[in-house]
């Protein structure tokens, strides 16, 4: 039986990917390579900040100034302050499973996670159990962040349910030995995204947090 919940963040707690990738598309377009929102999803979704910067440099064909990362990050965070919303039902789901240990394990930077949780008024719901892939050697689809999160909350990975929305995150959680619920509730996901999550190895799919609640109810100790 499962004993803990590990939440990815973008697309699982915060409906942030549309906003973040809109900014990315704008930035890369301004650098001289016309980029759509869909292009941004294909190139940058689920990657760590350092990997995004490296991919942008590859796309535009030149090294960016050292100030670029801070400027891009500030622009993204400003958009979050204006428009960020939670994934529908996440707060209610957490309230129903409040007795279950939980944490966040995300590819996003600690600063971005902290700001987003503050904007959403959800900081207290995770009690400092917010883990970023910047703390581990390898990002998703490697299992490092989920192994790190499980170790920090003191629950074996095999007893953790991971809620993920990206194929790379699903593969990472499977590689860590966790049970994976693929969530299809975020605003940026295409209609056939469930197929991608199944192919990546998701044990279960949920269209929304009512679906997650039903699945978790069967799995939790």
Secondary structure, 3 states (H helix, E strand, C coil): CECEEEECCECCCECCHHHHHHHHHHHHHHCCCCCCHHHHHHHHCCCCHHHHHHHHHHHHCCCCCCCHHHHHHHHHHHHHHHHCCECCCHHHHHHHCCCCEEEEEECCCHHHHHHHHHHCCCHHHHCCCEEEHHHCCCCCCCCHHHHHHHHHHCCCHHHEEEEECCHHHHHHHHHHCCEEEEECCCCCCCCCHHHHHHHHCCCEEECCHHHHHHHHHHHEC
